[in-house]
């Protein structure tokens, strides 16, 4: 019996719509922190420098992703063609990977066909590979939302494009787990304050490393007269 009614978007191809492959199981490795420790003789335990070396932000190793699929079709000839097409499409390339049960976010990484775990008789196929530790919001703050897939429980409505500042404007950005330096664009020179520090922005695109969007509420206060846009895409584990 065919159980896979959902698929996975890999780049511009959807496994169910293009190859007739519906996923039956997904295994996503738990994010493993990059720790920095020093064993000191005569001391209990170890000295842990993890947070101090990264400014309080823990970094993570890549994660493993395994996707198991099945197809209702059992034609051996078509199966061989399909496997060849999939392998050729993946072939070491890095793609955005969007799961049908989590459409507001994407992973990014490389997948390969696990030949040993694929069965032509049973019509099963396994893809596996490595992805970035974070999953990212499908749309950045400058892109249009697709409301038909928006999840009101986990999604955040962001619209930081073409904001007119005439005097003072306070922009509140709800940050995700991953710390990200946004790109701020303005048509004329303007100032922005973040965490008590004032920065001068030049016309065009600005990337100020002192402005790092962290988890929780982030407030950017703009002063002057300009049209500004803030390009931000949240990431979470």
C-alpha positions in Angstrom: 0.0 0.0 0.0 1.3 3.5 -0.9 1.8 5.5 2.2 3.7 8.5 1.1 1.3 11.4 0.5 3.8 14.2 1.2 6.9 15.1 -0.6 10.0 17.2 -0.4 11.0 20.3 -2.5 14.6 19.9 -3.5 15.7 23.0 -5.5 13.1 23.4 -8.2 11.9 19.8 -8.1 9.3 18.3 -5.9 9.8 14.6 -5.2 6.1 13.7 -5.3 5.1 15.8 -8.2 8.1 15.2 -10.4 9.2 11.7 -9.5 6.2 10.2 -7.8 8.1 9.8 -4.6 6.2 10.4 -1.3 8.3 10.4 1.8 7.5 7.9 4.5 10.2 8.8 7.1 12.5 11.7 7.8 15.5 11.5 10.2 17.2 14.8 11.0 20.3 14.7 13.2 20.2 16.7 16.4 22.5 19.8 16.2 25.8 19.2 17.8 27.5 22.2 19.4 31.1 23.1 18.6 32.7 23.1 22.0 36.2 24.4 23.0 37.5 22.8 26.1 40.9 22.6 27.8 41.9 19.9 30.3 43.9 21.4 33.2 46.0 19.1 35.4 44.9 19.2 39.0 41.5 20.7 38.2 38.2 19.0 38.3 36.5 18.8 34.9 37.7 21.1 32.1 37.8 24.7 31.2 35.0 25.4 28.8 35.7 28.3 26.4 32.8 27.7 24.1 30.8 30.8 24.8 33.7 33.1 25.5 35.4 32.5 22.2 32.2 33.1 20.2 30.9 36.1 22.0 28.3 34.1 23.8 26.9 32.5 20.7 27.2 28.7 20.4 28.2 27.5 17.0 27.0 24.1 15.6 28.3 21.4 13.3 26.5 20.3 10.2 23.5 18.0 10.6 22.7 14.8 8.8 19.4 14.4 6.9 17.9 11.1 5.7 14.7 11.0 3.6 13.0 7.7 2.9 10.5 7.5 0.0 8.3 5.1 -1.7 6.4 5.1 -5.0 3.2 3.3 -6.1 4.7 2.4 -9.4 6.7 -0.8 -9.7 7.8 -0.7 -13.4 11.4 -1.7 -13.4 12.3 0.2 -16.6 10.7 3.5 -15.3 12.4 2.9 -11.9 15.9 2.8 -13.5 15.2 6.0 -15.4 13.9 7.7 -12.3 17.0 6.7 -10.2 19.3 7.9 -12.9 17.5 11.2 -13.2 17.5 11.8 -9.5 21.2 11.0 -9.1 22.1 13.3 -12.0 20.0 16.1 -10.5 21.6 15.8 -7.0 25.2 15.0 -8.1 27.0 17.0 -5.4 24.9 20.1 -5.8 23.7 22.3 -2.9 20.0 22.9 -2.8 17.3 24.4 -0.6 15.3 21.6 0.9 11.7 22.3 1.9 9.6 19.6 3.7 5.9 19.5 3.0 5.1 19.4 6.7 7.2 22.5 7.4 6.7 24.7 4.4 7.7 28.0 6.0 11.3 27.0 6.4 14.1 25.5 4.3 17.3 23.6 5.0 20.3 23.9 2.7 22.7 21.1 1.9 23.7 18.3 -0.4 21.9 15.0 -0.8 22.8 11.7 -2.5 21.0 8.5 -3.4 21.7 5.7 -0.9 21.9 2.8 -3.3 22.3 0.2 -0.6 19.1 1.4 1.2 17.0 1.7 -2.0 14.9 -1.3 -3.2 13.5 -1.5 -6.7 11.2 -4.4 -5.8 9.6 -2.6 -2.9 9.7 0.7 -4.7 11.6 2.5 -1.9 14.3 5.1 -2.2 16.5 6.7 0.4 18.3 10.1 0.1 20.8 11.3 2.7 23.3 14.0 3.1 24.4 17.0 5.2 22.6 20.2 5.8 23.4 23.5 7.7 22.5 23.3 11.4 19.8 25.9 11.0 16.7 26.0 9.0 15.9 29.3 7.5 12.7 31.3 6.9 11.4 30.6 3.4 10.9 34.4 2.8 13.2 37.2 3.8 11.8 40.5 5.1 12.0 41.9 1.6 10.1 39.1 -0.2 6.3 38.7 -0.5 4.6 36.1 1.7 2.5 33.2 0.4 -0.4 33.4 2.8 -1.9 30.0 1.7 1.1 28.2 3.5 1.6 30.7 6.3 1.7 29.1 9.8 0.3 31.5 12.3 1.9 29.5 15.2 5.5 29.4 14.0 5.6 32.1 11.3 6.6 35.7 11.7 5.1 38.4 9.4 8.0 40.6 8.3 7.7 43.7 6.1 10.8 45.8 6.4 10.8 47.1 2.8 10.6 50.7 1.6 10.0 52.2 5.0 9.7 56.0 4.9 11.6 57.7 7.8 10.9 61.4 8.4 12.4 62.2 11.8 12.5 59.1 14.0 11.3 55.6 13.3 11.6 52.6 15.6 11.7 49.2 13.9 11.2 46.2 16.1 12.6 42.9 14.7 11.7 39.6 16.4 14.9 37.6 16.1 15.3 33.9 15.7 17.9 31.6 17.3 20.7 32.3 14.7 22.5 35.6 15.0 22.4 37.5 11.7 23.8 40.8 10.6 21.1 42.4 8.4 21.7 44.4 5.2 20.3 47.9 5.6 19.6 49.9 2.4 18.8 53.6 2.3 18.4 56.1 -0.5 20.1 58.9 1.5 22.5 59.1 4.5 20.8 58.3 7.8 21.6 57.3 11.3 20.5 54.2 13.1 20.8 53.3 16.8 21.1 49.8 18.1 21.7 48.8 21.7 22.8 52.3 22.7 25.3 52.7 19.8 24.7 55.1 16.9 25.8 54.2 13.4 26.0 56.4 10.3 24.6 54.7 7.2 25.6 55.7 3.7 23.3 55.7 0.6 23.1 52.2 -0.8 23.6 48.9 1.0 25.1 48.8 4.5 26.2 45.9 6.6 27.1 47.0 10.1 28.7 44.2 12.1 27.8 46.0 15.3 24.1 45.4 14.5 23.5 41.7 14.9 19.9 40.5 15.2 19.7 38.1 18.1 17.0 35.9 19.5 14.2 37.9 21.0 13.2 41.6 20.4 15.7 43.8 18.6 15.0 47.5 18.2 16.6 49.6 15.5 15.9 53.4 15.8 16.4 55.4 12.6 16.9 59.1 12.7 16.9 61.4 9.7 15.0 61.5 6.4 15.2 58.5 4.0 13.6 55.4 2.6 15.1 52.3 4.2 14.8 48.6 3.8 16.2 45.9 6.2 17.0 42.6 4.7 16.7 39.9 7.3 16.0 36.1 7.2 15.6 34.3 10.5 17.1 30.9 11.3 16.4 28.4 14.0 17.5 24.9 15.0 
